Amino acid sequence: MMRGYCGALAALALLAGCGTGPTMGDQQNNGGADAAAVAQAGSGPFESCYASTQFDTPAPAPARELFVVIDQTTALNARLAGSLTSKVADFLDDGPGRVTIASFSANTVGNFATVDFTGEAEGPVAQDMRNSVNARKLELLDACLGPMPRNLAARATAEINALVRTDSGDFANSEIIGSLAALSEAVRASQAQDKRVLVVSDMLEHSSTTSFYQNRGIRDFDTMAELQRVADRHQFGDFGGAQVYVMGAGLLPPEAQQNETRDSARLLRLREFWQNWFENSNAHLVGYGQPDLIVGLQ
């Protein structure tokens, strides 16, 4: 991990744990509210049903967490943006879990890796405890938990749409390697047994470390030489064994000459680089979209 990211990592550790509970004394029940009422980006923490109903036992620790990492130098069209939010909703349909949304851009003043939102669709009270808790509070809690995954999906959609770039884009600087290395610390720190990371990016590094661009297209490069360059700069991360999915790989701005620049051999080398980079960063690349991710977040 690069020393230059130490300050950012401290902030990420704090941010990764926030956004799931209410402020002290707040009795509003966002978990049980209509989805439209909570689907506004930047509208504050996504509230805990256990806290809002003043339940006597804490929420069970989430067994699953999905990290959505958005590269704001990559522009997505409406179809890809819709595919992205659908995959997040499908993840929540599978049961209780936490969703953390992070973003990064060019590594310049005001543009750095940050965690933007964390929300949790909490699990129910364990079956063997249900007969020993207050029946009225249990009824209120169950009513709150029911629509919670749908409400969290709506809120996550709003947060993602606020972060995703939809303009035509250009060949901007993109500090993908360093940003992912920094954000990997938040993933590693997650207590969830099942950790998944969805990286939304063209994966085309263009920084002081290296550049995968040439003549407004994808450069032909030596995978092992580029990995050695990364190793020399200590720019691998640690994702704590997470499963990683990529959406948007190889996307180029519209002005690029597609018949020359999306060469299959160069796309393969791009994938090989990231396959190796994630393996060296204690992660498993299990899905890779060029650009759309065909597989679900299984």
C-alpha positions in Angstrom: 0.0 0.0 0.0 1.4 3.4 -0.9 2.3 5.6 2.1 0.6 8.5 0.3 -2.8 7.0 1.1 -2.4 6.6 4.8 -4.5 9.7 5.6 -7.2 8.5 3.3 -7.3 5.1 4.8 -7.9 6.5 8.3 -10.9 8.4 7.0 -12.1 5.3 5.1 -12.0 3.2 8.3 -14.3 5.7 10.0 -16.6 6.2 7.0 -17.1 2.5 6.4 -18.8 2.0 9.7 -21.3 4.8 9.3 -24.7 5.4 7.7 -26.8 2.6 9.1 -28.2 4.0 12.3 -30.2 7.1 13.4 -29.0 10.0 15.4 -29.7 9.8 19.1 -33.4 10.2 19.9 -34.5 10.0 16.2 -37.6 7.8 16.0 -38.3 8.1 12.3 -38.7 4.6 10.8 -37.0 4.8 7.4 -36.7 1.1 7.1 -40.5 0.7 7.0 -41.3 3.8 5.0 -42.2 3.9 1.3 -39.2 3.5 -0.9 -39.8 6.8 -2.6 -39.5 8.6 0.7 -36.0 7.3 1.3 -34.6 7.2 -2.2 -32.8 10.5 -2.2 -29.0 10.7 -2.5 -27.2 12.4 0.4 -30.3 12.5 2.6 -28.5 11.2 5.6 -28.0 7.8 7.2 -30.1 4.8 6.2 -31.8 4.1 9.5 -31.6 0.9 11.5 -35.0 -0.8 12.2 -33.6 -2.1 15.5 -32.7 1.4 16.6 -35.9 3.1 15.4 -38.2 0.6 17.1 -36.0 0.7 20.3 -35.6 -3.0 20.2 -33.9 -4.5 23.2 -31.3 -6.6 21.3 -28.9 -5.3 18.6 -29.2 -6.3 15.0 -27.4 -9.4 14.0 -24.1 -8.8 12.3 -24.4 -8.8 8.5 -23.2 -12.0 6.9 -22.9 -10.3 3.5 -21.5 -7.0 2.3 -21.4 -5.6 -1.2 -18.9 -2.8 -2.0 -19.8 -0.8 -5.2 -16.7 1.2 -6.3 -17.4 3.8 -9.0 -14.7 5.3 -11.2 -16.0 8.8 -11.9 -13.6 9.1 -14.9 -15.7 6.4 -16.7 -18.9 7.4 -18.4 -21.8 4.9 -18.5 -24.7 5.0 -20.9 -28.2 4.6 -19.6 -28.3 0.8 -20.3 -25.1 0.1 -18.3 -26.2 2.4 -15.5 -29.5 0.5 -15.3 -27.7 -2.8 -15.4 -25.5 -1.7 -12.5 -28.4 -0.7 -10.2 -30.3 -3.8 -11.1 -27.4 -6.0 -9.9 -27.4 -4.2 -6.6 -31.1 -4.7 -6.2 -30.7 -8.4 -7.0 -28.0 -8.7 -4.3 -30.5 -7.3 -1.8 -33.2 -9.6 -3.0 -31.1 -12.6 -1.9 -31.4 -11.7 1.8 -30.1 -9.3 4.5 -26.9 -7.6 3.8 -24.9 -4.3 3.8 -24.2 -2.1 0.8 -21.3 0.3 0.8 -20.8 2.7 -2.1 -17.4 4.3 -2.8 -16.0 6.4 -5.6 -12.8 7.8 -6.9 -11.7 10.1 -9.7 -8.4 11.6 -10.9 -5.9 11.8 -8.0 -6.0 15.6 -7.8 -7.0 18.1 -5.2 -10.7 17.5 -4.3 -10.7 14.2 -6.2 -9.8 11.1 -4.1 -11.0 7.7 -3.0 -13.9 8.0 -0.5 -16.8 6.0 0.9 -20.0 7.9 0.0 -22.7 5.7 1.6 -23.3 2.7 3.7 -26.7 1.1 4.4 -27.8 -2.2 5.8 -30.9 -4.3 5.2 -30.9 -6.0 8.7 -31.8 -9.6 9.4 -34.7 -10.7 11.6 -34.5 -11.8 15.2 -33.2 -15.4 15.5 -36.1 -17.9 15.6 -35.0 -19.3 19.0 -35.3 -15.9 20.6 -38.6 -14.7 19.2 -40.7 -16.2 22.1 -38.5 -14.4 24.7 -38.8 -10.8 23.5 -41.5 -8.2 23.8 -44.3 -9.2 21.4 -45.3 -5.6 20.5 -41.8 -4.5 19.8 -41.3 -7.7 17.7 -44.3 -6.9 15.6 -43.1 -3.3 15.0 -39.6 -4.6 14.1 -40.9 -7.2 11.7 -43.1 -4.6 10.0 -40.0 -2.3 9.6 -37.7 -5.1 8.3 -40.1 -6.3 5.6 -39.7 -3.5 3.1 -36.1 -2.7 4.2 -34.3 -4.5 1.2 -36.5 -2.7 -1.3 -36.0 0.7 0.4 -32.2 0.2 0.6 -32.1 -0.8 -3.1 -34.0 2.4 -3.9 -31.6 4.5 -1.8 -28.6 2.8 -3.3 -29.9 3.5 -6.8 -30.2 7.2 -6.0 -26.7 7.3 -4.5 -25.2 5.4 -7.5 -27.0 7.6 -10.0 -25.6 10.7 -8.2 -22.1 9.4 -8.6 -22.1 7.8 -12.1 -20.8 9.9 -14.9 -23.1 9.9 -18.0 -21.5 12.5 -20.3 -19.4 11.5 -23.3 -16.2 11.5 -21.3 -12.6 12.1 -22.4 -9.2 10.6 -21.9 -8.8 11.9 -18.3 -6.2 11.0 -15.8 -7.4 8.0 -13.8 -5.7 6.7 -10.7 -7.4 3.3 -10.7 -4.6 1.2 -9.2 -3.9 3.5 -6.3 -7.5 4.2 -5.6 -8.5 0.5 -5.5 -5.5 -0.2 -3.2 -6.7 2.5 -0.8 -10.3 1.4 -0.8 -9.3 -2.3 -0.3 -8.6 -1.4 3.3 -12.3 -0.8 3.9 -13.2 -4.1 2.3 -10.6 -6.0 4.4 -11.9 -4.4 7.6 -15.5 -5.6 6.9 -16.6 -8.3 9.4 -18.9 -9.9 6.9 -18.1 -13.5 6.0 -19.2 -12.9 2.4 -17.5 -9.8 0.9 -18.1 -8.9 -2.7 -16.7 -5.9 -4.6 -18.2 -4.5 -7.8 -15.8 -2.2 -9.6 -17.4 0.1 -12.1 -14.6 1.4 -14.3 -13.0 1.2 -17.8 -9.9 -0.2 -15.9 -7.7 1.9 -18.1 -5.0 3.3 -15.8 -3.7 6.7 -16.9 -1.5 8.0 -14.1 2.1 8.6 -13.0 2.4 4.9 -12.4 1.6 3.8 -16.0 -0.9 4.3 -18.8 -2.9 1.8 -20.7 -3.8 4.4 -23.4 -2.0 5.0 -26.7 -3.2 7.1 -29.6 -6.6 7.5 -28.0 -7.0 3.7 -27.7 -5.8 0.8 -25.6 -2.1 0.4 -25.5 -0.4 -2.9 -26.3 1.6 -3.7 -23.1 3.5 -6.5 -21.4 1.4 -7.7 -18.5 4.3 -8.9 -16.3 6.3 -5.8 -16.9 3.3 -3.6 -15.8 2.8 -5.8 -12.7 6.4 -5.4 -11.8 6.1 -1.7 -12.1 3.2 -1.8 -9.7 5.1 -4.0 -7.3 8.1 -1.7 -7.3 5.7 1.1 -6.3 4.0 -1.0 -3.6 0.6 -0.5 -5.1 -1.1 -3.8 -4.4 -4.0 -3.8 -1.9 -5.6 -6.2 0.5 -9.2 -7.1 -0.1 -9.4 -9.7 2.7 -10.3 -12.5 0.3 -13.3 -10.7 -1.3 -14.9 -11.8 -4.6 -14.5 -9.1 -7.2 -16.6 -8.2 -10.2 -15.8 -5.6 -12.9 -18.2 -3.7 -15.1 -17.1 -1.3 -17.9 -13.7 -2.7 -18.7 -12.2 -1.4 -21.9 -14.8 1.4 -22.4 -13.5 4.2 -24.5 -14.8 7.7 -25.2 -17.0 8.0 -28.4 -14.3 9.7 -30.4 -12.1 6.7 -30.2 -11.8 4.6 -33.3 -13.5 1.4 -32.1 -12.4 -0.8 -35.0 -8.7 -0.2 -34.0 -8.8 0.3 -30.3 -10.9 -2.5 -28.9 -8.6 -5.1 -30.2 -9.4 -8.5 -28.6 -5.7 -9.3 -27.9 -5.3 -6.0 -26.0 -8.5 -6.5 -24.1 -7.2 -9.9 -23.1 -4.0 -8.4 -21.8 -6.0 -5.8 -19.9 -8.0 -8.5 -18.2 -4.8 -10.6 -17.5 -3.3 -7.6 -15.8 -6.3 -7.1 -13.5 -6.7 -10.8 -12.8 -3.1 -10.8 -11.5 -3.4 -7.5 -9.7 -6.4 -8.7 -7.7 -4.8 -12.1 -7.0 -1.8 -10.2 -5.6 -4.2 -8.0 -3.6 -5.9 -10.9 -1.8 -9.0 -11.0 -4.0 -10.6 -13.3 -6.5 -11.8 -11.8 -9.8 -14.9 -13.9 -10.6 -16.8 -11.7 -13.1 -15.4 -9.3 -15.7 -17.7 -7.2 -18.0 -16.3 -5.8 -21.2 -18.3 -3.6 -20.8 -21.5 -5.1 -19.3 -21.3 -7.7 -16.6 -23.2 -10.7 -17.8 -23.1 -12.8 -14.6 -24.9 -11.9 -11.4 -23.3 -11.1 -8.1 -23.5 -14.8 -7.0 
